[in-house]
Amino acid sequence: LKQCTDLETSVAMQRLRRRWGLDAIDEAVALVEDTIAKLR
């Protein structure tokens, strides 16, 4: 689970670097919410 989370975080950071701005922030928030939903 830790490796999966680290990988998802890495992918999210790559997306943020590629598209820095409101769209990237919205995408990161959506990814975090999706991850939290999976853990429940």
SERO-538346 format. One record per atom (N, C-alpha, C, O): residue number from 1; residue in one letter; atom name; x, z, y. Coordinates in Angstrom, 3 decimals, padded with zeros to 6 digits. Layout:
N
+-----+------+------+----------+----------+----------+
: pos : code : site :       c1 :       c3 :       c2 :
+-----+------+------+----------+----------+----------+
: NUM :    a :   CA :        X :        Z :        Y :
...
+-----+------+------+----------+----------+----------+
END
This chain:
40
+-----+------+------+----------+----------+----------+
: pos : code : site :       c1 :       c3 :       c2 :
+-----+------+------+----------+----------+----------+
:   1 :    l :    N :  000.848 :  000.000 : -001.208 :
:   1 :    l :   CA :  000.000 :  000.000 :  000.000 :
:   1 :    l :    C :  000.883 :  000.000 :  001.257 :
:   1 :    l :    O :  000.586 : -000.696 :  002.228 :
:   2 :    k :    N :  001.971 :  000.787 :  001.230 :
:   2 :    k :   CA :  002.862 :  000.845 :  002.395 :
:   2 :    k :    C :  003.468 : -000.526 :  002.683 :
:   2 :    k :    O :  003.512 : -000.963 :  003.834 :
:   3 :    q :    N :  003.935 : -001.205 :  001.630 :
:   3 :    q :   CA :  004.539 : -002.528 :  001.825 :
:   3 :    q :    C :  003.508 : -003.506 :  002.388 :
:   3 :    q :    O :  003.815 : -004.301 :  003.276 :
:   4 :    c :    N :  002.294 : -003.439 :  001.867 :
:   4 :    c :   CA :  001.230 : -004.334 :  002.330 :
:   4 :    c :    C :  000.961 : -004.082 :  003.815 :
:   4 :    c :    O :  000.838 : -005.019 :  004.603 :
:   5 :    t :    N :  000.873 : -002.800 :  004.181 :
:   5 :    t :   CA :  000.611 : -002.453 :  005.577 :
:   5 :    t :    C :  001.749 : -002.928 :  006.472 :
:   5 :    t :    O :  001.511 : -003.468 :  007.552 :
:   6 :    d :    N :  002.993 : -002.726 :  006.018 :
:   6 :    d :   CA :  004.140 : -003.176 :  006.807 :
:   6 :    d :    C :  004.111 : -004.694 :  006.974 :
:   6 :    d :    O :  004.418 : -005.212 :  008.048 :
:   7 :    l :    N :  003.739 : -005.401 :  005.909 :
:   7 :    l :   CA :  003.673 : -006.861 :  005.971 :
:   7 :    l :    C :  002.604 : -007.299 :  006.962 :
:   7 :    l :    O :  002.831 : -008.197 :  007.774 :
:   8 :    e :    N :  001.432 : -006.662 :  006.894 :
:   8 :    e :   CA :  000.350 : -007.009 :  007.818 :
:   8 :    e :    C :  000.767 : -006.718 :  009.258 :
:   8 :    e :    O :  000.461 : -007.490 :  010.167 :
:   9 :    t :    N :  001.464 : -005.604 :  009.459 :
:   9 :    t :   CA :  001.938 : -005.258 :  010.801 :
:   9 :    t :    C :  002.930 : -006.304 :  011.295 :
:   9 :    t :    O :  002.891 : -006.711 :  012.456 :
:  10 :    s :    N :  003.821 : -006.735 :  010.399 :
:  10 :    s :   CA :  004.814 : -007.751 :  010.750 :
:  10 :    s :    C :  004.131 : -009.049 :  011.160 :
:  10 :    s :    O :  004.501 : -009.667 :  012.158 :
:  11 :    v :    N :  003.128 : -009.459 :  010.380 :
:  11 :    v :   CA :  002.391 : -010.687 :  010.687 :
:  11 :    v :    C :  001.687 : -010.540 :  012.033 :
:  11 :    v :    O :  001.685 : -011.471 :  012.839 :
:  12 :    a :    N :  001.100 : -009.391 :  012.274 :
:  12 :    a :   CA :  000.396 : -009.155 :  013.538 :
:  12 :    a :    C :  001.364 : -009.250 :  014.716 :
:  12 :    a :    O :  001.030 : -009.822 :  015.754 :
:  13 :    m :    N :  002.567 : -008.684 :  014.553 :
:  13 :    m :   CA :  003.550 : -008.743 :  015.630 :
:  13 :    m :    C :  004.012 : -010.173 :  015.880 :
:  13 :    m :    O :  004.249 : -010.559 :  017.024 :
:  14 :    q :    N :  004.140 : -010.958 :  014.814 :
:  14 :    q :   CA :  004.524 : -012.366 :  014.984 :
:  14 :    q :    C :  003.448 : -013.103 :  015.781 :
:  14 :    q :    O :  003.755 : -013.922 :  016.647 :
:  15 :    r :    N :  002.184 : -012.800 :  015.478 :
:  15 :    r :   CA :  001.083 : -013.442 :  016.210 :
:  15 :    r :    C :  001.121 : -013.036 :  017.676 :
:  15 :    r :    O :  000.896 : -013.860 :  018.563 :
:  16 :    l :    N :  001.410 : -011.747 :  017.930 :
:  16 :    l :   CA :  001.469 : -011.272 :  019.311 :
:  16 :    l :    C :  002.580 : -011.972 :  020.082 :
:  16 :    l :    O :  002.400 : -012.336 :  021.244 :
:  17 :    r :    N :  003.732 : -012.161 :  019.436 :
:  17 :    r :   CA :  004.845 : -012.838 :  020.116 :
:  17 :    r :    C :  004.499 : -014.292 :  020.393 :
:  17 :    r :    O :  004.853 : -014.836 :  021.438 :
:  18 :    r :    N :  003.800 : -014.920 :  019.440 :
:  18 :    r :   CA :  003.481 : -016.341 :  019.573 :
:  18 :    r :    C :  002.443 : -016.555 :  020.671 :
:  18 :    r :    O :  002.540 : -017.499 :  021.454 :
:  19 :    r :    N :  001.451 : -015.668 :  020.719 :
:  19 :    r :   CA :  000.343 : -015.851 :  021.667 :
:  19 :    r :    C :  000.149 : -014.575 :  022.457 :
:  19 :    r :    O : -000.885 : -013.919 :  022.331 :
:  20 :    w :    N :  001.128 : -014.213 :  023.269 :
:  20 :    w :   CA :  001.019 : -012.980 :  024.038 :
:  20 :    w :    C : -000.042 : -013.154 :  025.121 :
:  20 :    w :    O : -000.004 : -014.107 :  025.899 :
:  21 :    g :    N : -000.970 : -012.235 :  025.157 :
:  21 :    g :   CA : -002.061 : -012.307 :  026.117 :
:  21 :    g :    C : -003.307 : -011.644 :  025.562 :
:  21 :    g :    O : -003.258 : -010.980 :  024.527 :
:  22 :    l :    N : -004.421 : -011.826 :  026.251 :
:  22 :    l :   CA : -005.663 : -011.167 :  025.847 :
:  22 :    l :    C : -006.101 : -011.588 :  024.449 :
:  22 :    l :    O : -006.562 : -010.755 :  023.669 :
:  23 :    d :    N : -005.960 : -012.882 :  024.124 :
:  23 :    d :   CA : -006.357 : -013.356 :  022.800 :
:  23 :    d :    C : -005.568 : -012.635 :  021.715 :
:  23 :    d :    O : -006.126 : -012.242 :  020.691 :
:  24 :    a :    N : -004.275 : -012.463 :  021.941 :
:  24 :    a :   CA : -003.414 : -011.811 :  020.947 :
:  24 :    a :    C : -003.786 : -010.337 :  020.811 :
:  24 :    a :    O : -003.793 : -009.792 :  019.707 :
:  25 :    i :    N : -004.095 : -009.697 :  021.932 :
:  25 :    i :   CA : -004.472 : -008.284 :  021.895 :
:  25 :    i :    C : -005.795 : -008.129 :  021.150 :
:  25 :    i :    O : -005.943 : -007.224 :  020.329 :
:  26 :    d :    N : -006.762 : -009.011 :  021.433 :
:  26 :    d :   CA : -008.044 : -008.973 :  020.731 :
:  26 :    d :    C : -007.825 : -009.157 :  019.239 :
:  26 :    d :    O : -008.459 : -008.479 :  018.430 :
:  27 :    e :    N : -006.932 : -010.067 :  018.867 :
:  27 :    e :   CA : -006.647 : -010.343 :  017.461 :
:  27 :    e :    C : -006.033 : -009.114 :  016.801 :
:  27 :    e :    O : -006.381 : -008.777 :  015.670 :
:  28 :    a :    N : -005.123 : -008.443 :  017.502 :
:  28 :    a :   CA : -004.479 : -007.242 :  016.957 :
:  28 :    a :    C : -005.501 : -006.131 :  016.751 :
:  28 :    a :    O : -005.477 : -005.446 :  015.729 :
:  29 :    v :    N : -006.396 : -005.952 :  017.716 :
:  29 :    v :   CA : -007.441 : -004.931 :  017.594 :
:  29 :    v :    C : -008.334 : -005.243 :  016.402 :
:  29 :    v :    O : -008.679 : -004.348 :  015.629 :
:  30 :    a :    N : -008.711 : -006.517 :  016.250 :
:  30 :    a :   CA : -009.556 : -006.925 :  015.126 :
:  30 :    a :    C : -008.846 : -006.661 :  013.802 :
:  30 :    a :    O : -009.474 : -006.223 :  012.838 :
:  31 :    l :    N : -007.542 : -006.923 :  013.749 :
:  31 :    l :   CA : -006.767 : -006.704 :  012.523 :
:  31 :    l :    C : -006.730 : -005.220 :  012.179 :
:  31 :    l :    O : -006.888 : -004.848 :  011.017 :
:  32 :    v :    N : -006.524 : -004.372 :  013.184 :
:  32 :    v :   CA : -006.499 : -002.921 :  012.951 :
:  32 :    v :    C : -007.859 : -002.451 :  012.448 :
:  32 :    v :    O : -007.932 : -001.684 :  011.488 :
:  33 :    e :    N : -008.943 : -002.905 :  013.089 :
:  33 :    e :   CA : -010.286 : -002.506 :  012.666 :
:  33 :    e :    C : -010.559 : -002.961 :  011.246 :
:  33 :    e :    O : -011.153 : -002.223 :  010.460 :
:  34 :    d :    N : -010.129 : -004.175 :  010.907 :
:  34 :    d :   CA : -010.322 : -004.714 :  009.560 :
:  34 :    d :    C : -009.554 : -003.876 :  008.545 :
:  34 :    d :    O : -010.066 : -003.575 :  007.467 :
:  35 :    t :    N : -008.325 : -003.500 :  008.891 :
:  35 :    t :   CA : -007.496 : -002.688 :  007.986 :
:  35 :    t :    C : -008.129 : -001.321 :  007.769 :
:  35 :    t :    O : -008.168 : -000.831 :  006.640 :
:  36 :    i :    N : -008.624 : -000.699 :  008.837 :
:  36 :    i :   CA : -009.273 :  000.613 :  008.725 :
:  36 :    i :    C : -010.512 :  000.501 :  007.842 :
:  36 :    i :    O : -010.770 :  001.378 :  007.018 :
:  37 :    a :    N : -011.280 : -000.579 :  008.011 :
:  37 :    a :   CA : -012.484 : -000.782 :  007.203 :
:  37 :    a :    C : -012.128 : -000.890 :  005.721 :
:  37 :    a :    O : -012.859 : -000.385 :  004.870 :
:  38 :    k :    N : -011.006 : -001.547 :  005.409 :
:  38 :    k :   CA : -010.581 : -001.698 :  004.012 :
:  38 :    k :    C : -010.206 : -000.354 :  003.399 :
:  38 :    k :    O : -010.411 : -000.139 :  002.204 :
:  39 :    l :    N : -009.654 :  000.556 :  004.212 :
:  39 :    l :   CA : -009.210 :  001.856 :  003.703 :
:  39 :    l :    C : -010.385 :  002.784 :  003.421 :
:  39 :    l :    O : -010.240 :  003.744 :  002.663 :
:  40 :    r :    N : -011.541 :  002.518 :  004.013 :
:  40 :    r :   CA : -012.693 :  003.400 :  003.832 :
:  40 :    r :    C : -013.356 :  003.172 :  002.501 :
:  40 :    r :    O : -014.345 :  003.833 :  002.183 :
+-----+------+------+----------+----------+----------+
END
